[in-house]
Amino acid sequence: MGRALTFKQKEVVNLSDGKRLGYVQDVEANFETGEITAIIVPSTTKFFSVGNKNDIVIPWNKIKRIGEDIILVEI
């Protein structure tokens, strides 16, 4: 698992349909364990939408691969 700062500005691509979802804007973390639990991408779609209706909250278990510039997810 990486540091939260290393996720910022990485592009997120959905493996299911090849769609570019956007760039990581923020992360959610469990402060007791220090683990990242989700990444947040601003978007107008409604996948896993919480809080701001323009944000996509992607749970950690949906992340399939983290590259240097891209994060591959399956949602």
C-alpha positions as CSV (number, residue, x, y, z in Angstrom):
1,M,0.0,0.0,0.0
2,G,1.3,3.4,-0.8
3,R,1.2,6.8,0.9
4,A,-1.9,9.0,0.3
5,L,0.2,11.7,-1.4
6,T,1.4,9.2,-4.0
7,F,-2.2,8.6,-5.2
8,K,-2.9,12.3,-5.9
9,Q,-3.2,13.2,-9.6
10,K,-3.0,9.6,-10.8
11,E,-5.5,8.8,-13.5
12,V,-8.1,6.2,-12.7
13,V,-9.3,3.8,-15.4
14,N,-12.1,1.2,-15.1
15,L,-11.0,-2.2,-16.4
16,S,-14.6,-3.3,-17.0
17,D,-15.2,-0.9,-19.8
18,G,-11.9,1.0,-20.3
19,K,-13.5,4.3,-19.3
20,R,-11.3,7.0,-17.8
21,L,-12.9,8.0,-14.6
22,G,-10.7,11.0,-13.8
23,Y,-7.9,11.7,-11.4
24,V,-7.6,10.9,-7.7
25,Q,-8.7,13.9,-5.7
26,D,-8.5,12.5,-2.2
27,V,-8.4,9.3,-0.2
28,E,-10.3,7.9,2.7
29,A,-8.4,6.3,5.5
30,N,-8.9,4.4,8.7
31,F,-7.2,6.5,11.3
32,E,-6.9,3.6,13.8
33,T,-5.0,1.4,11.4
34,G,-3.5,4.0,9.1
35,E,-4.7,2.1,6.1
36,I,-6.3,3.7,3.0
37,T,-9.8,2.4,2.6
38,A,-10.9,4.2,-0.6
39,I,-9.8,6.7,-3.3
40,I,-12.1,9.5,-4.4
41,V,-12.4,10.7,-8.0
42,P,-14.6,13.7,-8.9
43,S,-17.1,12.8,-11.5
44,T,-20.8,13.1,-12.6
45,T,-21.4,9.4,-12.6
46,K,-23.1,7.7,-9.6
47,F,-20.9,4.7,-8.9
48,F,-20.4,4.4,-5.1
49,S,-21.5,8.1,-4.8
50,V,-21.3,9.5,-1.2
51,G,-21.3,13.0,0.1
52,N,-20.7,15.3,-2.9
53,K,-22.8,13.7,-5.7
54,N,-20.0,14.5,-8.1
55,D,-17.5,12.3,-6.3
56,I,-16.9,8.6,-7.0
57,V,-15.7,6.8,-3.9
58,I,-13.9,3.6,-5.0
59,P,-13.3,1.1,-2.2
60,W,-9.8,-0.3,-1.8
61,N,-10.9,-3.8,-2.7
62,K,-12.0,-2.5,-6.2
63,I,-8.4,-1.3,-7.0
64,K,-6.7,-4.0,-9.2
65,R,-3.4,-2.4,-10.1
66,I,-1.5,0.7,-9.1
67,G,1.0,2.0,-11.7
68,E,3.3,4.9,-11.8
69,D,0.7,7.2,-13.5
70,I,-2.5,5.1,-13.6
71,I,-4.7,3.2,-11.1
72,L,-6.7,0.4,-12.6
73,V,-10.0,-0.3,-10.9
74,E,-12.9,-2.7,-11.5
75,I,-16.3,-1.2,-10.8
